[in-house]
Amino acid sequence: MKASDKPVAAELIRQSLDLTKASTISSIYKRLQPGVDGRIRTKLAPYTETGRLRSGEDDWWPEPTTNLQNLPKKAAALDPLYEVRNAIVPAPGSVFIEGDLSQAEAITTAAYAGDWAKVERILSGDEHSELAARIFSIPVEQVDRKRQRPIGKFANHGLNYGAGWKTFMENVNKDADITGVSIDAKMAKKVIAAWQAMNPKTVRWWDEVKREVASRGYLVNAFGRKRIFLNPNTAGNDIIAYLPQSTIADLLNTALVRLFGLEAKHGFRIVLQIHDAILVEAPVARWMQVAKVMKQAMLIPMMINGREVTVPVDISMSAKSWGKMSEVKI
């Protein structure tokens, strides 16, 4: 490809991404069909390898149902076209309150790897900027928060389970039309090298957990959930991902059970479980009380590698819609 052809190719790729996303968003809006009471429904099922609840359609329910866990959030923050969550609003006189487990998988992965220094970095600092500084060989204070820090963030969220450079590059570039951030193969390899240099204990843990499965055939997470790997040789990175992902699934489901037992007493209603978060609806006059109850219920200490680990919980609230949530300090 000639240098003069690159801008044309980049524009064609951008337009292709735009069309693909527009088609996806159009289909999401079409399937958000409420029942006769105005509520949109989904089916939550636990039949996953990690115990995480899966959202989807229910063929037996007499009214429309759909997947509510895949409504875009990141894209919506950057482009109004994707603000699908604005279609979901609280009942009159009520507000939405959401409790979100903050950096849950990053914290639990570091804990299983025994990298307690990383756990502290996550809890007390800006690890994304620290990684970006390492990638671009610059001081942390000089990191560009729009162009460089997002690459550090993509890496910290996307490389915990041993993804290769090609997968990482594709995951970053698939949202380039929205984020404005894209990388090539050379940069992807550089990012992975920097991330692995910054996280040697996690890289070593990858091999350790694979050897454990090869020897015993199974893994058991901090909540006692056991998964047997019938063919470890073909399980690949699923072996690495199992402990953190199943731990967070069990953590969130434990919080969900706690909150279910508190609904009647505090007058709120559980609306949805969304991967690392729980959404409830509460009377506007009692939202602060419910928010405090929610945060307390979701702060659950776990024992991992002989140490107690508690994943932080962020609380957000909105009287307008699920798409207009604002973080609140509790």
C-alpha positions as a Markdown table, in Angstrom:
| # | Residue | x | y | z |
|---|---|---|---|---|
| 1 | Met | 0.0 | 0.0 | 0.0 |
| 2 | Lys | 1.3 | 3.4 | -1.0 |
| 3 | Ala | 1.6 | 6.1 | 1.7 |
| 4 | Ser | -1.0 | 8.2 | -0.2 |
| 5 | Asp | -3.5 | 5.3 | 0.0 |
| 6 | Lys | -3.4 | 5.1 | 3.8 |
| 7 | Pro | -5.7 | 8.0 | 4.6 |
| 8 | Val | -8.3 | 6.6 | 2.2 |
| 9 | Ala | -8.0 | 3.1 | 3.7 |
| 10 | Ala | -8.3 | 4.6 | 7.2 |
| 11 | Glu | -11.5 | 6.5 | 6.2 |
| 12 | Leu | -13.0 | 3.4 | 4.7 |
| 13 | Ile | -12.3 | 1.4 | 7.9 |
| 14 | Arg | -13.8 | 4.2 | 10.0 |
| 15 | Gln | -17.0 | 4.3 | 7.8 |
| 16 | Ser | -17.3 | 0.5 | 8.0 |
| 17 | Leu | -17.1 | 0.6 | 11.8 |
| 18 | Asp | -19.7 | 3.4 | 11.9 |
| 19 | Leu | -22.1 | 1.4 | 9.8 |
| 20 | Thr | -21.6 | -1.8 | 11.8 |
| 21 | Lys | -22.2 | 0.0 | 15.1 |
| 22 | Ala | -25.2 | 1.9 | 13.7 |
| 23 | Ser | -26.7 | -1.4 | 12.6 |
| 24 | Thr | -26.1 | -2.9 | 16.1 |
| 25 | Ile | -27.6 | 0.1 | 17.9 |
| 26 | Ser | -30.6 | 0.1 | 15.6 |
| 27 | Ser | -31.3 | -3.6 | 16.4 |
| 28 | Ile | -30.9 | -2.9 | 20.2 |
| 29 | Tyr | -33.5 | 0.0 | 20.1 |
| 30 | Lys | -35.9 | -2.3 | 18.2 |
| 31 | Arg | -35.7 | -5.1 | 20.8 |
| 32 | Leu | -36.2 | -2.8 | 23.8 |
| 33 | Gln | -40.0 | -3.5 | 23.7 |
| 34 | Pro | -41.8 | -3.0 | 27.0 |
| 35 | Gly | -44.6 | -5.1 | 28.4 |
| 36 | Val | -48.1 | -3.8 | 29.0 |
| 37 | Asp | -46.9 | -2.3 | 32.3 |
| 38 | Gly | -44.2 | -0.3 | 30.6 |
| 39 | Arg | -41.3 | -2.4 | 32.0 |
| 40 | Ile | -38.6 | -4.0 | 29.9 |
| 41 | Arg | -37.8 | -7.6 | 31.0 |
| 42 | Thr | -35.0 | -10.1 | 30.6 |
| 43 | Lys | -34.2 | -13.6 | 31.7 |
| 44 | Leu | -31.2 | -14.1 | 34.0 |
| 45 | Ala | -29.8 | -17.6 | 34.0 |
| 46 | Pro | -26.8 | -19.1 | 35.9 |
| 47 | Tyr | -25.7 | -21.7 | 33.4 |
| 48 | Thr | -22.2 | -20.4 | 32.8 |
| 49 | Glu | -18.8 | -21.9 | 33.7 |
| 50 | Thr | -18.1 | -19.1 | 36.2 |
| 51 | Gly | -21.5 | -18.7 | 37.8 |
| 52 | Arg | -22.0 | -15.3 | 36.3 |
| 53 | Leu | -25.7 | -14.6 | 35.4 |
| 54 | Arg | -26.4 | -14.5 | 31.7 |
| 55 | Ser | -29.1 | -12.2 | 30.4 |
| 56 | Gly | -31.2 | -13.1 | 27.4 |
| 57 | Glu | -34.7 | -13.8 | 25.9 |
| 58 | Asp | -37.2 | -16.1 | 27.6 |
| 59 | Asp | -39.3 | -18.0 | 25.0 |
| 60 | Trp | -41.8 | -19.0 | 27.7 |
| 61 | Trp | -42.6 | -15.5 | 29.0 |
| 62 | Pro | -45.8 | -14.1 | 27.4 |
| 63 | Glu | -44.4 | -10.6 | 26.8 |
| 64 | Pro | -41.2 | -9.4 | 25.0 |
| 65 | Thr | -37.8 | -10.1 | 26.8 |
| 66 | Thr | -34.3 | -9.3 | 25.7 |
| 67 | Asn | -30.6 | -9.1 | 26.8 |
| 68 | Leu | -30.2 | -6.1 | 29.1 |
| 69 | Gln | -26.5 | -6.8 | 30.0 |
| 70 | Asn | -25.1 | -5.8 | 26.6 |
| 71 | Leu | -26.5 | -2.2 | 26.3 |
| 72 | Pro | -23.5 | 0.0 | 25.6 |
| 73 | Lys | -22.0 | 2.2 | 28.3 |
| 74 | Lys | -18.5 | 3.1 | 27.2 |
| 75 | Ala | -19.6 | 4.0 | 23.7 |
| 76 | Ala | -22.6 | 6.0 | 25.1 |
| 77 | Ala | -20.2 | 8.2 | 27.1 |
| 78 | Leu | -18.5 | 9.2 | 23.9 |
| 79 | Asp | -21.3 | 9.4 | 21.4 |
| 80 | Pro | -25.1 | 10.3 | 22.0 |
| 81 | Leu | -26.0 | 7.8 | 19.3 |
| 82 | Tyr | -25.3 | 5.0 | 21.7 |
| 83 | Glu | -27.2 | 6.3 | 24.7 |
| 84 | Val | -29.5 | 3.3 | 24.6 |
| 85 | Arg | -29.7 | 3.2 | 28.4 |
| 86 | Asn | -31.6 | 6.5 | 28.4 |
| 87 | Ala | -34.6 | 4.5 | 27.2 |
| 88 | Ile | -34.8 | 2.9 | 30.6 |
| 89 | Val | -36.2 | 5.2 | 33.3 |
| 90 | Pro | -37.2 | 4.9 | 36.9 |
| 91 | Ala | -40.9 | 4.8 | 38.0 |
| 92 | Pro | -42.4 | 8.2 | 38.9 |
| 93 | Gly | -41.2 | 9.3 | 42.4 |
| 94 | Ser | -38.3 | 6.8 | 42.2 |
| 95 | Val | -34.6 | 6.9 | 41.3 |
| 96 | Phe | -32.1 | 4.4 | 40.0 |
| 97 | Ile | -29.1 | 3.5 | 42.3 |
| 98 | Glu | -26.3 | 1.4 | 41.0 |
| 99 | Gly | -23.5 | -0.4 | 42.9 |
| 100 | Asp | -20.5 | -1.2 | 40.8 |
| 101 | Leu | -17.6 | -3.3 | 41.9 |
| 102 | Ser | -14.6 | -1.1 | 41.0 |
| 103 | Gln | -11.7 | -2.8 | 39.1 |
| 104 | Ala | -12.9 | -6.1 | 40.4 |
| 105 | Glu | -11.1 | -8.5 | 38.0 |
| 106 | Ala | -7.9 | -6.5 | 38.1 |
| 107 | Ile | -7.8 | -6.7 | 41.9 |
| 108 | Thr | -8.7 | -10.4 | 42.2 |
| 109 | Thr | -6.2 | -11.4 | 39.4 |
| 110 | Ala | -3.4 | -9.6 | 41.3 |
| 111 | Ala | -4.5 | -11.2 | 44.6 |
| 112 | Tyr | -4.5 | -14.7 | 43.1 |
| 113 | Ala | -1.1 | -13.9 | 41.6 |
| 114 | Gly | 0.1 | -12.8 | 45.0 |
| 115 | Asp | 1.0 | -9.4 | 43.7 |
| 116 | Trp | 0.0 | -7.4 | 46.7 |
| 117 | Ala | 2.0 | -4.4 | 45.6 |
| 118 | Lys | -0.2 | -4.2 | 42.5 |
| 119 | Val | -3.4 | -4.5 | 44.6 |
| 120 | Glu | -2.2 | -1.5 | 46.5 |
| 121 | Arg | -1.4 | 0.4 | 43.3 |
| 122 | Ile | -4.9 | -0.2 | 42.0 |
| 123 | Leu | -6.6 | 0.8 | 45.3 |
| 124 | Ser | -4.5 | 3.9 | 45.9 |
| 125 | Gly | -3.2 | 5.3 | 42.6 |
| 126 | Asp | -3.7 | 5.7 | 38.9 |
| 127 | Glu | -2.3 | 2.5 | 37.5 |
| 128 | His | -3.4 | 3.3 | 33.9 |
| 129 | Ser | -1.2 | 6.4 | 33.8 |
| 130 | Glu | 1.7 | 4.6 | 35.4 |
| 131 | Leu | 1.6 | 1.9 | 32.7 |
| 132 | Ala | 1.2 | 4.6 | 30.0 |
| 133 | Ala | 4.3 | 6.3 | 31.3 |
| 134 | Arg | 6.2 | 3.1 | 31.0 |
| 135 | Ile | 4.9 | 2.4 | 27.5 |
| 136 | Phe | 5.9 | 5.8 | 26.2 |
| 137 | Ser | 9.0 | 6.2 | 28.4 |
| 138 | Ile | 7.8 | 9.5 | 29.9 |
| 139 | Pro | 7.1 | 10.8 | 33.4 |
| 140 | Val | 3.6 | 10.0 | 34.8 |
| 141 | Glu | 2.8 | 13.7 | 34.9 |
| 142 | Gln | 3.4 | 14.1 | 31.2 |
| 143 | Val | 1.0 | 11.3 | 30.1 |
| 144 | Asp | -1.7 | 12.5 | 27.7 |
| 145 | Arg | -5.0 | 11.6 | 29.3 |
| 146 | Lys | -6.8 | 11.5 | 25.9 |
| 147 | Arg | -4.3 | 9.6 | 23.7 |
| 148 | Gln | -1.8 | 7.7 | 26.0 |
| 149 | Arg | -3.7 | 6.9 | 29.2 |
| 150 | Pro | -6.5 | 5.1 | 27.4 |
| 151 | Ile | -3.9 | 2.7 | 26.0 |
| 152 | Gly | -2.7 | 1.9 | 29.5 |
| 153 | Lys | -6.3 | 1.4 | 30.6 |
| 154 | Phe | -7.0 | -0.9 | 27.6 |
| 155 | Ala | -4.0 | -2.9 | 28.6 |
| 156 | Asn | -4.8 | -3.2 | 32.3 |
| 157 | His | -8.3 | -4.3 | 31.5 |
| 158 | Gly | -7.5 | -6.6 | 28.6 |
| 159 | Leu | -4.2 | -8.3 | 29.3 |
| 160 | Asn | -4.8 | -10.0 | 32.7 |
| 161 | Tyr | -5.6 | -13.3 | 31.0 |
| 162 | Gly | -2.7 | -13.6 | 28.6 |
| 163 | Ala | -4.2 | -12.2 | 25.4 |
| 164 | Gly | -1.8 | -12.0 | 22.4 |
| 165 | Trp | -0.9 | -8.9 | 20.6 |
| 166 | Lys | -3.3 | -9.5 | 17.7 |
| 167 | Thr | -6.3 | -9.9 | 20.0 |
| 168 | Phe | -5.3 | -6.9 | 22.0 |
| 169 | Met | -4.9 | -4.8 | 18.9 |
| 170 | Glu | -8.3 | -5.8 | 17.5 |
| 171 | Asn | -10.0 | -5.0 | 20.9 |
| 172 | Val | -8.5 | -1.5 | 21.0 |
| 173 | Asn | -9.2 | -0.8 | 17.3 |
| 174 | Lys | -12.8 | -2.0 | 17.2 |
| 175 | Asp | -13.9 | 1.2 | 19.1 |
| 176 | Ala | -11.4 | 3.5 | 17.4 |
| 177 | Asp | -14.1 | 5.4 | 15.6 |
| 178 | Ile | -15.6 | 6.4 | 19.0 |
| 179 | Thr | -12.5 | 6.6 | 21.2 |
| 180 | Gly | -10.1 | 8.1 | 18.7 |
| 181 | Val | -7.5 | 5.7 | 19.9 |
| 182 | Ser | -6.0 | 3.1 | 17.6 |
| 183 | Ile | -2.8 | 1.0 | 17.6 |
| 184 | Asp | -0.8 | -1.0 | 15.0 |
| 185 | Ala | 0.9 | -4.3 | 15.5 |
| 186 | Lys | 4.2 | -2.7 | 16.6 |
| 187 | Met | 2.5 | -0.7 | 19.3 |
| 188 | Ala | 0.4 | -3.7 | 20.5 |
| 189 | Lys | 3.6 | -5.7 | 21.0 |
| 190 | Lys | 5.2 | -2.8 | 22.8 |
| 191 | Val | 2.2 | -2.4 | 25.1 |
| 192 | Ile | 2.2 | -6.1 | 26.0 |
| 193 | Ala | 5.9 | -6.1 | 26.7 |
| 194 | Ala | 5.5 | -3.1 | 29.0 |
| 195 | Trp | 2.5 | -4.6 | 30.7 |
| 196 | Gln | 4.3 | -7.9 | 31.3 |
| 197 | Ala | 7.4 | -6.1 | 32.6 |
| 198 | Met | 5.2 | -4.2 | 35.1 |
| 199 | Asn | 3.3 | -7.4 | 36.1 |
| 200 | Pro | 5.9 | -10.2 | 36.4 |
| 201 | Lys | 4.0 | -12.0 | 39.2 |
| 202 | Thr | 0.8 | -12.2 | 37.1 |
| 203 | Val | 2.8 | -13.6 | 34.2 |
| 204 | Arg | 4.4 | -16.2 | 36.4 |
| 205 | Trp | 1.0 | -17.0 | 37.9 |
| 206 | Trp | -0.4 | -17.9 | 34.4 |
| 207 | Asp | 2.1 | -20.8 | 34.2 |
| 208 | Glu | 1.4 | -21.8 | 37.8 |
| 209 | Val | -2.3 | -22.0 | 37.4 |
| 210 | Lys | -2.0 | -24.0 | 34.2 |
| 211 | Arg | 0.4 | -26.5 | 35.9 |
| 212 | Glu | -2.2 | -26.8 | 38.8 |
| 213 | Val | -4.9 | -27.8 | 36.3 |
| 214 | Ala | -2.6 | -30.1 | 34.4 |
| 215 | Ser | -1.8 | -31.8 | 37.8 |
| 216 | Arg | -5.2 | -31.9 | 39.5 |
| 217 | Gly | -7.6 | -31.2 | 36.7 |
| 218 | Tyr | -9.6 | -28.6 | 38.5 |
| 219 | Leu | -9.6 | -25.2 | 40.2 |
| 220 | Val | -11.4 | -23.9 | 43.3 |
| 221 | Asn | -12.0 | -20.2 | 43.8 |
| 222 | Ala | -12.2 | -18.2 | 47.0 |
| 223 | Phe | -15.9 | -19.0 | 47.5 |
| 224 | Gly | -15.4 | -22.7 | 47.1 |
| 225 | Arg | -16.7 | -22.9 | 43.5 |
| 226 | Lys | -15.0 | -25.8 | 41.7 |
| 227 | Arg | -14.5 | -26.2 | 38.0 |
| 228 | Ile | -13.2 | -29.4 | 36.4 |
| 229 | Phe | -11.3 | -29.0 | 33.2 |
| 230 | Leu | -11.9 | -32.1 | 31.2 |
| 231 | Asn | -9.3 | -31.3 | 28.6 |
| 232 | Pro | -6.8 | -28.8 | 30.0 |
| 233 | Asn | -4.7 | -28.9 | 26.8 |
| 234 | Thr | -7.5 | -27.1 | 24.9 |
| 235 | Ala | -8.8 | -24.9 | 27.6 |
| 236 | Gly | -6.2 | -22.2 | 26.9 |
| 237 | Asn | -6.7 | -18.9 | 28.6 |
| 238 | Asp | -10.0 | -20.0 | 30.1 |
| 239 | Ile | -7.9 | -21.6 | 32.8 |
| 240 | Ile | -6.3 | -18.2 | 33.7 |
| 241 | Ala | -9.6 | -16.4 | 33.6 |
| 242 | Tyr | -11.6 | -18.8 | 35.7 |
| 243 | Leu | -10.5 | -17.9 | 39.2 |
| 244 | Pro | -10.9 | -14.1 | 38.9 |
| 245 | Gln | -14.1 | -14.2 | 36.9 |
| 246 | Ser | -15.8 | -16.8 | 39.0 |
| 247 | Thr | -14.8 | -15.1 | 42.2 |
| 248 | Ile | -16.4 | -11.8 | 41.0 |
| 249 | Ala | -19.5 | -13.7 | 39.9 |
| 250 | Asp | -19.8 | -15.3 | 43.3 |
| 251 | Leu | -19.1 | -12.0 | 45.0 |
| 252 | Leu | -21.8 | -10.2 | 43.1 |
| 253 | Asn | -24.3 | -13.0 | 43.4 |
| 254 | Thr | -23.7 | -13.1 | 47.2 |
| 255 | Ala | -24.4 | -9.3 | 47.3 |
| 256 | Leu | -27.5 | -9.9 | 45.2 |
| 257 | Val | -28.9 | -12.4 | 47.7 |
| 258 | Arg | -28.1 | -10.0 | 50.6 |
| 259 | Leu | -29.9 | -7.2 | 48.9 |
| 260 | Phe | -32.9 | -9.4 | 48.1 |
| 261 | Gly | -33.3 | -10.0 | 51.8 |
| 262 | Leu | -33.2 | -6.2 | 52.5 |
| 263 | Glu | -35.7 | -5.1 | 49.8 |
| 264 | Ala | -38.9 | -5.2 | 52.0 |
| 265 | Lys | -37.2 | -3.5 | 55.0 |
| 266 | His | -35.8 | -0.6 | 53.1 |
| 267 | Gly | -38.4 | -0.2 | 50.4 |
| 268 | Phe | -36.3 | -0.6 | 47.3 |
| 269 | Arg | -36.6 | -3.0 | 44.3 |
| 270 | Ile | -33.8 | -4.9 | 42.6 |
| 271 | Val | -34.0 | -4.1 | 38.9 |
| 272 | Leu | -31.0 | -5.8 | 37.2 |
| 273 | Gln | -27.6 | -7.5 | 37.7 |
| 274 | Ile | -25.1 | -6.4 | 35.1 |
| 275 | His | -21.8 | -8.4 | 35.3 |
| 276 | Asp | -20.0 | -6.3 | 37.9 |
| 277 | Ala | -22.9 | -4.2 | 39.1 |
| 278 | Ile | -26.4 | -4.3 | 40.6 |
| 279 | Leu | -29.2 | -1.8 | 39.7 |
| 280 | Val | -32.0 | -1.0 | 42.1 |
| 281 | Glu | -35.0 | 1.3 | 42.1 |
| 282 | Ala | -35.8 | 3.2 | 45.3 |
| 283 | Pro | -38.2 | 6.0 | 46.4 |
| 284 | Val | -36.5 | 9.4 | 45.8 |
| 285 | Ala | -37.0 | 10.4 | 49.5 |
| 286 | Arg | -35.0 | 7.4 | 50.7 |
| 287 | Trp | -32.3 | 7.1 | 48.1 |
| 288 | Met | -29.4 | 8.0 | 50.4 |
| 289 | Gln | -30.5 | 5.4 | 53.0 |
| 290 | Val | -30.8 | 2.8 | 50.2 |
| 291 | Ala | -27.5 | 3.7 | 48.7 |
| 292 | Lys | -25.7 | 3.2 | 52.1 |
| 293 | Val | -27.4 | -0.1 | 52.6 |
| 294 | Met | -26.5 | -1.2 | 49.0 |
| 295 | Lys | -22.8 | -0.3 | 49.5 |
| 296 | Gln | -22.6 | -2.1 | 52.8 |
| 297 | Ala | -24.2 | -5.2 | 51.3 |
| 298 | Met | -21.7 | -5.3 | 48.4 |
| 299 | Leu | -18.6 | -4.8 | 50.5 |
| 300 | Ile | -17.8 | -8.4 | 51.1 |
| 301 | Pro | -14.3 | -9.5 | 52.3 |
| 302 | Met | -12.7 | -12.5 | 50.6 |
| 303 | Met | -9.7 | -14.7 | 51.6 |
| 304 | Ile | -7.3 | -15.1 | 48.7 |
| 305 | Asn | -3.8 | -16.5 | 49.1 |
| 306 | Gly | -4.1 | -16.1 | 52.9 |
| 307 | Arg | -5.1 | -12.4 | 52.8 |
| 308 | Glu | -8.3 | -10.6 | 53.1 |
| 309 | Val | -9.4 | -8.7 | 50.0 |
| 310 | Thr | -12.3 | -6.4 | 49.7 |
| 311 | Val | -13.3 | -5.0 | 46.3 |
| 312 | Pro | -14.3 | -1.3 | 46.4 |
| 313 | Val | -17.9 | -0.4 | 45.5 |
| 314 | Asp | -18.8 | 2.8 | 43.5 |
| 315 | Ile | -22.3 | 4.1 | 43.9 |
| 316 | Ser | -24.2 | 6.1 | 41.3 |
| 317 | Met | -27.7 | 7.5 | 41.2 |
| 318 | Ser | -30.1 | 9.1 | 38.7 |
| 319 | Ala | -33.7 | 10.3 | 38.8 |
| 320 | Lys | -33.7 | 10.6 | 35.0 |
| 321 | Ser | -32.5 | 7.4 | 33.3 |
| 322 | Trp | -30.1 | 4.5 | 33.5 |
| 323 | Gly | -28.0 | 6.3 | 31.0 |
| 324 | Lys | -27.6 | 9.5 | 33.2 |
| 325 | Met | -26.1 | 8.0 | 36.3 |
| 326 | Ser | -23.8 | 10.2 | 38.4 |
| 327 | Glu | -21.4 | 8.9 | 41.0 |
| 328 | Val | -22.2 | 9.9 | 44.6 |
| 329 | Lys | -20.0 | 9.7 | 47.6 |
| 330 | Ile | -21.3 | 7.4 | 50.3 |
